[in-house]
Amino acid sequence: MSTNKKTLKVGMIGIGMGAAEILPAFDALDHVELVAGADPDPIVRKAYQERYPSARLYETDVELCRDKNVDAVWISTPNRFHAPQAILAANHGKHVVSEKPMALNMREAEEMVLTAERNKVLLMAGHTQSYSTPVRAMRRVISSGALGAVRAIHLWTYSDWMLRPRSAEELDPDQGGGVPYRQTPHQIDTVRLLGGGLLRSVRGTTGKWHPERPIAGYYSAYMEFEDGTPCTIMHNGYGYFVTEELVPWTKGYIRYKPDERAAVRKAQMAGKRDEEAEKQTMRLGGEDQGRVFTEWFSSNTWSPVDLGLVVVSCERGDIRHSKNGLYIYDNDGVHEVDLKGNMSAGMRQAELEEFYEAVVEGKRLFHNGAWGLATLEAGLAVTDSGRERREIMMKHQVAVPDDYDTDFPVPYLDRK
Ligand SMILES: NC(=O)c1ccc[n+]([C@@H]2O[C@H](COP(=O)([O-])OP(=O)(O)OC[C@H]3O[C@@H](n4cnc5c(N)ncnc54)[C@H](O)[C@@H]3O)[C@@H](O)[C@H]2O)c1
């Protein structure tokens, strides 16, 4: 179906596994076109060219940024490249989306924000999960005031993150490897959205429990919002127990069944795993492309996967995920709210739509550099606080605007 909307021409920098996950959202939107791609890996370049025959392919980020026919770049490279490539692209006048984590440290993130401002381009922090239908609906119920003020937020997950194949970069803490770098952006972005944005302090801890995996596979944190609202987040990626088991309508596992998890773990402990080869199968063009999340993305029912179980307590009620949307507990009882839509795939599309509307239609970009910087600040504090064994005060927080997503439809709010 064609629309009369102006086309946004995007170049993808880094065409790996994460990129394979966002491509279906690009394919679904007529008004966003992938016109270029850059990756040093010839296998993914070939697969991308086959999928987008008219796209221009480059080996390096610089060549893509020099392409005058690219309006914006989507950076989906390993974590250590996010800041330098965002700065490079902004200096070439391109609008930028950076996958999470936005950067490895605050200095880099601040430089990204300043460079985008100086070049008058938009910078978006691609945090993905807070765009999911249930999280947006939760925010809408909270901001409607139907249940009174938010009083507590808890978000926990147990996943198989540490068992999935990882590249050398992902196994290096100095290059942003590990569950805290990769998963706090999703969880913190979500709780900040639900709690209003302004965290006051973070007291966290991380865990590096397996010598064969030199990165942290666990974190937990107690965080307080400016108004005193408490919040806990937790991700255990070691994959013994996974949260899916608690949710009856899911298949009960994420990527690996329990016996597969045991086999992967034993191979890992014995040093008998070719992770680079396994990971290549999950990148664009590989036979397992997007296998972790394909089923989840195409499903109409919610499952916790990597974000986890969220429970928001308000003065007069609780909110949590349900199979088709949300359970809302209020003074009249329990309501299952059917959000009638794709619970997860929609989030990648919503992310891309927000970027398109900001760049092309001049609407406000909510997940902008300042918002991303605030999420990164709290994420880094989880690790720093654990190392220093003290609470860390926040300095860079920004609030959720009052008019954020106010037209997002939630049937519960229309009831008589
Ligand atoms: N938003 C999400 O939900 C989500 C999901 C998955 C991954 N990600 C993010 O995507 C990023 C990549 O993760 P991945 O699992 O896809 O890794 P990956 O290794 O599969 O992909 C990275 C790709 O970048 C390429 N690359 C490396 N250096 C490059 C350079 N200098 N210029 C251009 N390309 C380069 C690699 O060849 C590879 O194809 C990570 O930062 C991760 O956090 C985000």
The ligand as a MOL file (V3000), in Angstrom:
LIG
                    3D

  0  0  0     0  0            999 V3000
M  V30 BEGIN CTAB
M  V30 COUNTS 44 48 0 0 0
M  V30 BEGIN ATOM
M  V30 1 N 17.2580 -2.9420 20.4340 0
M  V30 2 C 17.3370 -4.2360 20.6280 0
M  V30 3 O 16.4080 -4.8460 21.1540 0
M  V30 4 C 18.5800 -4.9680 20.2050 0
M  V30 5 C 18.5310 -6.3290 19.9220 0
M  V30 6 C 19.7410 -6.9620 19.5420 0
M  V30 7 C 20.9320 -6.2500 19.4590 0
M  V30 8 N 20.9170 -4.9240 19.7530 0 CHG=1
M  V30 9 C 22.1590 -4.1410 19.7030 0
M  V30 10 O 22.7550 -4.2540 18.4190 0
M  V30 11 C 24.1680 -4.1620 18.5420 0
M  V30 12 C 24.7930 -5.2930 17.7540 0
M  V30 13 O 24.4950 -6.5330 18.3660 0
M  V30 14 P 24.3640 -7.8500 17.4780 0
M  V30 15 O 23.8990 -8.9340 18.3520 0
M  V30 16 O 23.6110 -7.5150 16.2500 0 CHG=-1
M  V30 17 O 25.9090 -8.1190 17.0980 0
M  V30 18 P 26.4700 -8.7130 15.7580 0
M  V30 19 O 27.8960 -9.0390 16.0320 0
M  V30 20 O 25.5810 -9.8030 15.2350 0
M  V30 21 O 26.3490 -7.5140 14.7100 0
M  V30 22 C 27.2300 -6.4620 14.6410 0
M  V30 23 C 27.5390 -6.2040 13.1670 0
M  V30 24 O 28.3360 -5.0260 13.0950 0
M  V30 25 C 29.3720 -5.2690 12.1610 0
M  V30 26 N 30.4730 -4.3550 12.4510 0
M  V30 27 C 31.5130 -4.5100 13.3110 0
M  V30 28 N 32.2910 -3.4280 13.2980 0
M  V30 29 C 31.7480 -2.5700 12.4000 0
M  V30 30 C 32.0960 -1.2720 11.9530 0
M  V30 31 N 33.1660 -0.6170 12.4480 0
M  V30 32 N 31.2920 -0.6800 11.0290 0
M  V30 33 C 30.2110 -1.3090 10.5260 0
M  V30 34 N 29.8380 -2.5370 10.9190 0
M  V30 35 C 30.5950 -3.1530 11.8570 0
M  V30 36 C 29.7170 -6.7290 12.3230 0
M  V30 37 O 30.3930 -7.2430 11.1840 0
M  V30 38 C 28.3400 -7.3390 12.5230 0
M  V30 39 O 27.7450 -7.7100 11.3150 0
M  V30 40 C 24.5010 -4.2150 20.0330 0
M  V30 41 O 24.8530 -2.9320 20.4530 0
M  V30 42 C 23.2050 -4.6590 20.6820 0
M  V30 43 O 23.0280 -4.1140 21.9710 0
M  V30 44 C 19.7700 -4.2720 20.1010 0
M  V30 END ATOM
M  V30 BEGIN BOND
M  V30 1 1 1 2
M  V30 2 2 2 3
M  V30 3 1 2 4
M  V30 4 1 4 5
M  V30 5 2 4 44
M  V30 6 2 5 6
M  V30 7 1 6 7
M  V30 8 2 7 8
M  V30 9 1 8 9
M  V30 10 1 8 44
M  V30 11 1 9 10
M  V30 12 1 9 42
M  V30 13 1 10 11
M  V30 14 1 11 12
M  V30 15 1 11 40
M  V30 16 1 12 13
M  V30 17 1 13 14
M  V30 18 2 14 15
M  V30 19 1 14 16
M  V30 20 1 14 17
M  V30 21 1 17 18
M  V30 22 2 18 19
M  V30 23 1 18 20
M  V30 24 1 18 21
M  V30 25 1 21 22
M  V30 26 1 22 23
M  V30 27 1 23 24
M  V30 28 1 23 38
M  V30 29 1 24 25
M  V30 30 1 25 26
M  V30 31 1 25 36
M  V30 32 1 26 27
M  V30 33 1 26 35
M  V30 34 2 27 28
M  V30 35 1 28 29
M  V30 36 1 29 30
M  V30 37 2 29 35
M  V30 38 1 30 31
M  V30 39 2 30 32
M  V30 40 1 32 33
M  V30 41 2 33 34
M  V30 42 1 34 35
M  V30 43 1 36 37
M  V30 44 1 36 38
M  V30 45 1 38 39
M  V30 46 1 40 41
M  V30 47 1 40 42
M  V30 48 1 42 43
M  V30 END BOND
M  V30 END CTAB
M  END
